[in-house]
Amino acid sequence: MRNVFLACILVGASLSLASGADRVLPPAKLSAAEIVDRNVAARGGLQAWRNVKTLSLSGKMEAGGNQRPTLPVPGHKSGAQMPAPRPAEQVQLPFEIELMRPRKMRLELEFNGQTAVQVYDGANGWKLRPFLNRRQVEPFSEEELKAASRQSDLDGPLIDYATKGTQIEVEGMEKVENNDAYKLKLTLKDGQVQHVWVDARTFLETKIEGSPRRLDGRYHPVVTYLREYRPEGGLMIAHLIETAVQGVQQTEKIKIEKVAVNPPLDNSRFAKLQ
């Protein structure tokens, strides 16, 4: 559920520490401002995005598919009956995420006939996770609250970047899935650094660094790929978001099936859960 929250803020733009910044990259042909201008135009235009006050996305999130082998049972002799391997098949979990300026979010995720809910009102967040037998409303953890407070607004990190206090530099060109892409370094208002790759042909975001994920006692780099852009209400929106964690074989895919631009949403949708 946390992965949907971090990945579904339109382009999955979560903050991270920069990695590989000391590699020498080929020079870019355009300035940062020119790349962003073309990106904004490709995504529907600045005024069109400024007119978006609410956004709703629904679809399915892949979960499961853990392909790591089961661990031996201590004390069992060789050849003894072992637990069945963990299923490699993934399941599709329906979800809906509602977004409202500034930075309000509501996520509902269906699992095992139950609905988990997560809301953020722009300052505070709460969650309900019945599939974990946690049927009481809980506040966001410190880590979740920190991540939520640093999310971009519903239009992503490049739209109106100067107004948001972001500085952008071009670090050069790189290949992303065999396509040339501009690698942009974003220094946000709070000093955090985020990298975004913009396709050199379409000028749409194609890859974004994600927040490093803690596994096995250490942090692993995370990247999110944005694919299958389609027009929705005059805007270009990615309909397939795939997140890869370094060292983990299975990726996480979010498929967006339905988008509503400026649906009527009440502020109560983002209030503390009852």
C-alpha positions in Angstrom: 0.0 0.0 0.0 2.9 2.3 0.8 4.3 1.6 -2.6 1.1 2.7 -4.3 1.2 5.9 -2.3 4.7 6.7 -3.3 4.4 5.7 -6.9 1.0 6.9 -7.9 1.5 10.6 -7.3 1.0 11.1 -10.9 4.5 10.2 -12.1 5.6 8.4 -9.0 7.9 11.3 -8.0 9.4 10.4 -4.6 12.6 12.0 -3.2 15.9 10.3 -2.9 19.6 10.8 -2.5 21.5 11.3 -5.8 23.5 8.3 -7.0 26.2 8.0 -9.6 26.5 11.8 -9.9 30.2 11.7 -10.5 29.9 9.8 -13.8 30.9 11.7 -16.9 27.8 12.1 -19.2 27.7 13.3 -22.8 26.7 17.0 -23.0 23.0 17.8 -23.5 21.9 19.8 -26.5 19.3 21.8 -24.7 19.4 23.9 -21.5 17.4 22.8 -18.4 14.8 25.5 -19.1 14.3 24.4 -22.7 14.0 20.7 -21.7 11.4 21.6 -19.0 9.4 23.8 -21.4 9.2 21.0 -23.9 8.2 18.6 -21.2 5.4 20.8 -20.0 4.2 21.3 -23.6 4.3 17.5 -24.2 2.3 16.9 -21.1 -0.5 19.2 -22.1 0.7 22.7 -21.4 1.2 24.8 -18.3 -2.2 26.4 -18.1 -3.9 23.0 -18.6 -2.1 21.7 -15.5 -2.7 24.8 -13.5 -6.4 24.3 -14.1 -6.3 20.8 -12.5 -7.5 21.0 -8.9 -8.3 17.4 -8.4 -7.3 14.1 -10.0 -8.5 10.5 -9.6 -6.7 7.4 -10.8 -7.8 3.8 -10.5 -6.4 0.5 -11.6 -4.5 -2.5 -10.3 -1.3 -3.0 -8.4 0.7 -6.1 -8.7 1.6 -7.6 -5.3 3.3 -10.8 -4.2 5.5 -12.8 -6.6 8.2 -13.2 -4.0 10.7 -15.6 -5.7 13.1 -15.9 -2.9 13.4 -19.6 -1.7 12.0 -20.6 1.7 14.6 -20.9 4.4 15.5 -24.3 5.9 13.7 -25.2 9.1 16.3 -25.3 12.0 16.7 -28.9 13.3 15.3 -30.6 10.2 17.5 -33.4 8.7 18.4 -33.3 5.1 15.5 -34.5 3.0 12.9 -33.8 5.6 9.6 -32.3 4.6 10.1 -28.5 4.0 7.5 -25.8 3.7 6.1 -25.2 0.2 8.0 -22.5 -1.8 6.5 -19.0 -1.7 4.2 -18.5 -4.7 5.9 -16.7 -7.7 2.6 -15.6 -9.2 1.5 -12.1 -8.5 -2.0 -10.9 -7.6 -3.7 -7.9 -9.0 -5.0 -5.6 -6.2 -7.6 -2.9 -7.3 -6.9 0.6 -6.0 -8.1 4.1 -6.3 -6.2 7.2 -5.5 -7.7 10.7 -5.2 -5.5 13.8 -5.3 -6.4 17.4 -4.4 -4.3 20.5 -4.3 -2.2 21.2 -2.3 -0.8 17.7 -1.7 -3.9 16.0 -0.4 -4.2 12.3 -1.0 -6.6 9.5 -0.4 -5.8 5.9 -1.3 -8.1 2.9 -1.1 -6.7 -0.6 -1.8 -8.7 -3.8 -1.9 -7.1 -7.0 -0.6 -8.7 -10.3 0.4 -12.2 -8.7 0.4 -11.2 -5.9 2.6 -10.4 -2.2 1.9 -7.3 -0.5 3.3 -7.4 3.2 3.4 -4.6 5.8 3.6 -5.2 9.6 3.7 -3.0 12.7 3.9 -4.5 16.1 4.4 -1.4 18.1 3.5 0.0 18.1 7.0 -1.1 14.9 8.7 -1.8 11.3 7.6 -3.7 8.3 8.8 -4.1 4.7 7.7 -6.4 1.7 8.2 -5.0 -1.8 7.4 -7.6 -4.5 8.1 -5.8 -7.1 6.1 -3.1 -7.0 8.8 -5.8 -7.3 11.5 -5.2 -3.7 12.4 -8.7 -2.3 12.4 -8.0 0.8 14.4 -7.0 4.1 12.6 -3.3 4.7 13.0 -1.3 7.9 12.3 1.4 7.9 9.7 4.8 6.8 11.0 7.5 9.4 11.1 9.0 8.0 7.9 5.6 8.0 6.1 4.8 11.5 7.2 8.2 12.7 6.0 7.8 11.1 2.6 4.2 12.5 2.2 5.3 16.0 3.1 8.0 15.9 0.4 5.8 14.6 -2.4 5.3 16.9 -5.4 1.9 18.3 -6.0 -0.4 16.3 -8.4 1.3 17.8 -11.4 4.7 16.4 -10.6 8.1 18.0 -10.0 8.7 19.8 -13.3 5.5 21.8 -13.7 5.9 25.2 -12.2 9.2 24.2 -10.8 10.5 27.7 -10.2 7.3 28.7 -8.3 7.9 25.6 -6.1 11.5 26.8 -5.3 13.2 24.1 -7.3 16.5 24.5 -9.2 17.2 22.3 -12.2 20.5 21.4 -13.8 21.2 19.1 -16.8 23.8 16.5 -16.0 23.9 15.1 -19.5 22.4 12.3 -21.6 21.9 8.7 -20.7 20.2 5.7 -22.2 16.9 4.7 -20.6 15.6 1.4 -22.0 17.7 2.0 -25.2 16.3 5.5 -25.7 18.3 8.8 -25.3 17.1 10.8 -22.3 18.2 14.0 -20.6 19.2 13.5 -17.0 18.0 16.3 -14.8 19.2 17.1 -11.3 16.5 18.8 -9.2 17.5 20.6 -6.0 14.3 21.2 -4.1 13.4 24.0 -1.8 14.4 22.0 1.3 17.7 21.0 -0.2 16.8 17.5 -1.1 18.0 16.2 -4.5 15.9 14.3 -7.0 16.8 13.0 -10.5 14.4 12.8 -13.4 15.1 11.4 -16.9 13.2 13.1 -19.8 13.0 11.2 -23.1 14.9 13.1 -25.8 12.3 12.4 -28.4 8.9 12.6 -26.6 10.1 15.0 -23.8 8.0 12.9 -21.3 9.4 11.7 -18.0 10.7 8.2 -18.5 12.5 7.4 -15.2 12.6 8.8 -11.7 14.7 7.9 -8.7 12.7 6.6 -5.8 13.4 6.7 -2.1 16.0 4.0 -1.1 14.2 1.0 0.4 15.5 -0.7 3.5 15.8 -4.5 3.0 18.0 -7.0 5.0 19.3 -4.2 7.2 20.5 -1.9 4.5 19.2 0.6 1.9 18.8 -0.4 -1.7 18.5 2.1 -4.6 15.0 2.4 -6.2 14.1 3.6 -9.7 10.6 4.0 -11.2 9.9 3.7 -14.9 7.0 5.6 -16.6 5.4 4.0 -19.7 2.3 3.9 -21.8 1.4 7.6 -21.8 -2.1 8.4 -23.1 -4.1 11.6 -23.3 -6.6 12.1 -20.5 -8.7 15.3 -20.5 -6.1 17.1 -22.6 -3.2 15.9 -20.4 -0.6 13.2 -21.1 -0.5 10.7 -18.2 1.6 7.5 -17.8 -0.6 4.4 -17.4 2.1 1.9 -16.4 4.4 2.6 -13.5 7.1 0.0 -12.8 9.3 0.2 -9.7 12.6 -1.7 -9.5 14.6 -2.2 -6.3 18.3 -3.0 -6.7 19.0 -6.6 -5.7 15.3 -7.7 -5.9 14.4 -9.7 -8.9 10.7 -9.0 -9.0 9.5 -5.5 -10.0 6.3 -3.8 -8.8 3.9 -2.7 -11.5 0.9 -0.3 -11.2 -1.5 -0.2 -14.1 -3.7 2.8 -14.3 -7.0 1.9 -16.1 -9.1 5.0 -15.4 -8.3 8.7 -15.0 -10.7 11.5 -14.0 -9.5 15.1 -14.3 -11.1 17.6 -11.9 -13.7 15.2 -10.4 -15.8 16.7 -7.6 -14.0 15.9 -4.4 -14.9 17.1 -0.9 -12.3 18.1 1.7 -13.9 15.5 4.0 -12.4 12.8 1.8 -9.0 13.8 3.1 -9.9 14.2 6.8 -8.9 11.9 9.6 -10.4 8.4 9.2 -13.2 7.5 11.6 
